[in-house]
Amino acid sequence: MLKGKNAIITGASRGIGREIALTLAENGANIVINYRNYNNEIEALVKDIEAKGVKIVTVKCDVSNFEEVENLISEAKEKLGSIDILVNNAGITKDGLLMRMKQEDFESVLDVNLKGVFNTTKLITPIMMKQRAGKIINISSVVGLVGNAGQCNYAASKAGVIGFSKSIARELAPRGVNINVVAPGYIDTDMTNGLSDKVKESILQTIPMKKMGSTKDVANLVLFLSSSLSDYITGQVINVDGGMVMI
Ligand code: NDP
C-alpha cells in the first residue's frame, strides 16, 4: 500500500509509535524513527524494519524543541529525498487534579503534545505543499473529546491537536495535503501500564467491547490514513476505542 513512500513517525521507540513504524514498513514505506531517549529496543526495531526490505533512518529529537525538529526534518529529507507521511505520535502524561497540578506539569505536557505537533507540521508543510501531496496523521485521544478528571493538561493538549488539525486541514486541502486525527481510547502500552488495577477495571466498565485496544488496532487506522485509500478524507477525527466514546 505504501511502496516507495517515506514516513516520519515521532516517538517511535516504544508503544503505539513503534507499532506504526512496523506496520508502515510492512506495507513498503521507508521509515524515519524519531526517539527522545535511546533504549535497547531501538536496535531490535531497526533490525525488524530493515528485514522488511525498506530504508530506515533514526533521529534523536525532542519534538518540543523547534531547532531539534528542524534537524529531524532536514536529516529525513537529505537521506530519503521526499517526505510523504508524517505521524505525530510522541506524547506524555503528567496527571494530577487541577488543585495539585504544578505549572511546569501543565506546560511540559502542552509543550510535547501540542507544540511538538506544531513544530513538526510547520516544518514539513513547505515540503508537502511543494510536492502537492502528503498525509499528516496526528495522534490525539478520546480524552481530548470528552475530558478526564486528573488529566486537564493532557486533555487540553489533545483537544488542541484536534482544533489545530482541523484548521490546517482547511489550509492545506487545496494543496493536496490531508490531515486527520486518530483518537485512541484505552490502549495497552507503557502509558497505561502504570494505572492501578482499580482504575483499569473502572475504565473497562466504560468500554462497550469490555477490552483494551492493542497498538495494532491504532496502527491499522494510521496505515489506512497514510494510504491512497483515504485520499478524499481530511480534517476528520476517528476514534479507535472499542466504542468508548460515541459522539
Ligand atoms: P508510550 O509512553 O508508550 O510512548 C510514548 C513515546 O513518545 C515514546 O517513544 C517516547 O519516547 C516518545 N516521546 C515522549 N516525549 C517525547 C518528546 N518530547 N520527543 C520525542 N519523543 C517523545 O505512549 P503510547 O505509545 O501509549 O502513546 C503514543 C501516543 O498515543 C501518545 O501521543 C499518547 O498520548 C496517545 N494515546 C495513547 C493512549 C493509550 O491508551 N496508550 C490513549 C490515547 C492516546 P521515550 O522513550 O524517549 O520517552
Boltz pocket constraint, residues with backbone or C-beta under 6 A from the ligand:
constraints:
  - pocket:
      binder: B
      contacts: [[A, 10], [A, 11], [A, 12], [A, 13], [A, 14], [A, 15], [A, 16], [A, 17], [A, 34], [A, 35], [A, 36], [A, 37], [A, 38], [A, 39], [A, 61], [A, 62], [A, 63], [A, 64], [A, 88], [A, 89], [A, 90], [A, 91], [A, 92], [A, 112], [A, 116], [A, 139], [A, 140], [A, 141], [A, 142], [A, 183], [A, 184], [A, 185], [A, 186], [A, 187], [A, 188], [A, 189], [A, 190], [A, 191], [A, 192]]
      max_distance: 6.0
